Amino acid sequence: MLEHKEHFHGSDLEKIEKIYGIRKEDIISFSANVNPLGVSFKLKETLSQHIDAITTYPDREYTSLRECISHYVDAPAERILVGNGSTELISILMQILKPQNALIVGPTYSEYEREIKLSQGSCHYFRLPEEQDFILEPADLVADFTSDTDLLILCNPNNPTSSIIPRTVLRKILDICKQKGIFVMIDETYMEFAPDYEKMTAIPLTASYNNLIILRGISKFFAAPGLRLGYAICGNRDLIQEINQKKNPWTINSLAAIAGEIMFKDQDYIDATKKMTLEERSRMIQKLSERSDLHAYPSYGNFVLVKILREDITAMDLFEAAIRKNLMIRDCSSFPFLDEHFFRFCFMLPEQNDRLIDVLFQTLDA
């Protein structure tokens, strides 16, 4: 077994290729959390018909794209911002807010902390309770606010825990944040995979709270991370104007903008993705629940966090067993508050999920 302690992100296929001698094209990545159906059915059929769009500049306001997103998320177009991936929008938001004491609910995605520090801000973490399956208790969160807390960051459903905060709970948190002058950023990258989506998404709250921005993208649900198209929904017109002023013009290329419009309208693809995720999430959680040496936490995204309940085997052991079968899971020991016994994998196609489960269980039983 190799002695390196590398922690691989879902996009690190080149590193995997070099270390393990496996062609990246042959790897099935359960680590990237990307929709296994691939890109939109309609996009495959029609994008080539729009190739001439690259001969002209995109609309600086991206009016048509924002109208399409407006219909997709059921929010007015004037509340919608678009950017070169949600990472661009996070970066600009941090430059504007310049948070001096941000509170991040974790364990979670590391990019939030990185962008805060790049803006010369500081942050600390509120720890989700493992003993409560990483489900947020709002009273405990509010008790962690200090007099100088100025930004709250939530990922919902959260990565890597796959836990969720219902909209009814978010409303209570937002009320207190508004009273205390705390701005709230909610990353809904995985929300479209969630069951009871209509009850969970915080987008309707943007009509009532000017201290709220919600981030989305197409990397995961629409399986198009290479297009770098992100968007945000916000009810604060002054903030929208300031973000648009700080953004470079034409950060989304013409084909990406057109691709977005096509994808958001592909209802067959959207329905197929939600159906498959619902079925495979239920099936995989059931399989994992049959093991006494594993604990699968409640999942609301397209992935599940699992803890190994044994001391003689680690997430890296399972990672290496899987990667040697060309299957890549995520060792979660690099996340705050998680150790070497936590791993995460996303739900792929049924036959691929079965292959992974077989490898994991065989390794545990060896």
N, C-alpha and C positions, 0 to 999 in steps of 0.2 A: 504494500500500500504506500502511496506517495506521502512524503512528509510535509509537503507545503501546507500552509494554513490560509490559502486564498479563499476569499468569499466572492462568489460569482453572482453578478446581476444577470437578469434575463437577457440582456443585450450583449453579454460578454462571450459570444460564441467563438470569436477569434482566439481568445485566451484558452478556451476549452480545447479548441482545435490544436493549438500549440502544445499544451501540457499533456493532453491525453492521446494525441495522434488520431483524433476522430474528425472527419470532415464535417464542417459546420452544417452543410446541407443535409447530413444524415442524422442530425440531432433533433429529437422532438423536445421542444422546450416547454416544460411544465412550470418554468420559473418566470416567464415574461408576462403571464396573465393576459395574453392576447387571444381574442376570439378564434377558435380553431376552424371556424367556417371560412376563414380568409376574408378577403375584401368583398364588399357588396356585390351581389349578383348583377345588378344593373350597371354598376361601375365597370365591371369587366367587359360588359357588352358594349358600352357606349362611350367610354372616356376617349378612345382613339378618334372618335368623330369630332372631338373638340381640340385637336392638336394645333390648329391655327390660332388658338387663343394666345399662344406664347409670342405671337408677333406684335401684340399690343400690351400696354401696361394694364394691370388690374384697376378696377374702380377703387380709388383711394378710400372711399367710404365702405366698400364691400356691401353695398346696399342689398343686392339680390341675395347674397349669402346670408346676411343677417336676417332678412325676411324669412328665408327658409328655416334658419335656426329658430326664429320666433315661432313659427308654426310647429316645429318639432318639440320645443320645450314649453309651449303655451305661455309665452311671456312677450310683452311688447318689444318690437325691434329696437326702440330707443333705449332699452335697458341692456342691450347686448353689445359686447365688445368681442373682437376677434384678434387673434395673435398667432405668432409662430410657435405653436405649441403652448400648453398651459404654463410651461416654464418661463416663457417670455413675459407672460402676464404676471406671474408671481414675482419675477425680478423687478418689473416696473412698479408693481404695487409696493414692494419693500422700499424701493428708492423714494417713493412718494410718502409713505407712512413713516419711514425711518423709526421703526419701533425700538424703544429703549428697554422695554421689559415685556417681551412676548411670552405667552404661555402656549406651549405645544402639547397636545394630548397624545401620549405615546404608550407603547412603541409605535412608530410610524415612519413614513417616508423621510429620508434624510435631507432632501432638497430644501425643505422649509428652513431648517436651521442654517444650511449653507447660505441661502439667499439673505437671511437676516444678518448674518455675520459679514457678508460682502457689503451690506449697507451700513456697516459699523454699528449694528444694533446688538442687543443681547437677548437671550432667551433662557427659559428653563422649562422642564417637562413636568406635566401632571401624569402620574403613573396610573394607567388603567389597571384595575385589580385582577390579577390572574385568578384568584380564588373565586371571583364572580364571573368567570369566563370572559374577562376583558370588557364587560358591559359597564358603560359609564353611569355613575351615580351623580346626578347633577348637583345635589347638595354638597357633596365632597369637592366637586370641581369649583363651585362658587366660593367655598371656604378657602380655596387656594389662591383666589384673587388677592392681590395686594393693592395698596393705594396708588402704586405706579404701574400696574399692569395696563398696557395700552393696546395689546393685540392678542386675540385668541385664535388659534389655528386648529381646525378639526378636519380630519379626513373621514368621509362618511359615504359608504362603508369604509372602514379603516383598513389600511394596508400596513402590517401583514395579518392583523387579527381577524379580519372579515366581520367584525362586530359593527353594529349600526346604532344610530341615535334617531329615534322616531321624531317626526316633525313636531309633535305635541311637546316633546321634551326640549327640542331646539328653541321653540317659541319662549319657553320659560327662561332658558339661558340667555336668549337675546334680550329679553326684557331687562334682566339684571345688568347685562353688558351695556345696554343703552343708558341705564341710570348711572353707571360708573364711567361712562366715556370710553368703553372698550370696543374697538373695531373687531369684527369677526370675519374670518376667511374660512369658507367651507369648500374642501376639495371633493367634488362628487364624481371623480373619475370612474368609479365602479357602480354608481347609483343605478344605471340602466340595467344592470344584471340583477338587481335586488327584487325579491318577491314583494308584492304590495307597493310597487314603485310609487303609485299615486299618493299613498299615505306617507311615504318616507321622504321624498325629495323636498328640499327647502326652497325650491324656486318660487313657489307662491308667496313666501315670506318677504321676497324682495320688494313687494308692493307696499309693505308696511314698515320696513326697517331700512334706514339710510346708513346704518353701521354694519352692513352685510354685503359681501361679495361671494358669489359661488363660481367655482372653476370647473370646467368640463374639457374634454378633448375627444379625439377620435382614435387614439392609439390602441385602446383596449377593446372597447365594445365593437368598433368598426374595423379593427385589425389593420390600422393604417398608420403605424408610428412614423413611417418614413415620410409621410406627407407634411408632418409638423403643423397641424392645424388645431388650435385650441380656441376656446371661447369662454366668456364669463358673463354672468347675469348680475346686474347691480341696479338698485333703485336710487343711488346717489348720483344725481346728474352732474354735480361739480366734480366728483371723483372720476366719472366716465370721461368728462371733458379733459381732465388733467392727464389721465392715462393716454388718451388719444393724442394729446399734444406731445407727450414724451416718447411715444412710439415712433420708430422709423417708418416712413411711408412704404407701402407695398411689401410688408413683411411676409405676406402670404402670396405665393406665386399664382399665376392665372389658372394653371391646371389644378392646383390644390383647392382653390376656391370653387371651381366647377365641380371637382370631385366631391367636395363637401355637400354641395347642393344635391347631387345625385344620390349620395348615401343617405342623407336625412329623409329622402322621399321613398327609399326602398323598403316599403312596409313588409313585404314578404321576408326580406332578410332580417329585419328587426324582430318580427314574430318568430322566425325560425331560431334565432339566437336565444331569445328569452325562453322558448319551449325547451330547447336542448339544455340550456343552463339549469333550468328548474329540475329537469329529469335527472341529469347527471349529478347535480349537487346532492339531491336526495339519495340517489343510489350509492354514491361514494361515501357519504356520511354514514349510511347504514353499514356498509362494508367495514369501515374503520371502527364503528361502534362495537363490532363483534370481537375486537381484539382487547384483551385485558391489559396489554402492555403499551397501548396507545390511547391518547385522549384527543379527540377532534373537537375543537371549539365550534360553537354555533356559527354558521356561515351565511352571510348575506351578499357576498360578492361572488365572483366566478372562481374563487379559490378558497382553500381551507388551511387554517393553521393547526398543526398537530404537535403534541408533545409526546416524546418517548418516555415511558414510565419505568425505565430501567437504567441502571448506572453503567452497564457493561457495553452499551452501544450508543453512538452519538449520531447527530444529524449528518455529520461529515461521512460517517460509515455508510449511511443510507445513500447519501449523495454519490459516493464513489461506486457503490454497487449499481446504482441506477445509470450513471453516466457510462459505465462499461457496457451497458445494454442500449446506449444511445438515447437515454432518457434523462432529462435534466430537471432536478427539483431545486428548491432554494433552501440552503442551510441558513437559518434565521439568527444565528448566534451573533451576527454583526449589528442587529437591531438593539436599541436601548431596551434594557430590562429583560431581554431574552438571553438564554444561554445555549450551550451546545446540544441541548436536547429538543430544540424546537426546529421544525421544518415546515415549509409551505409548498403546496402545489396547486396549480389551477386545473380546472376541469376541461379536458380536451375531448376528442371524439370518443365514443363508447369503447371501441376496441383498443384505443391508445390508453385510456384510463385502466382498462383491465390488465394490459401489459404492465403498467406501472405498479398497480396493486399487487400483482403476482411477484414482481421483483422485490418490492418492499417486504411483503410477508415472508417470502423465501429467505431473505436476508435475516429477518428477525428470528426465524425458526432454525437457522443453520447452527 
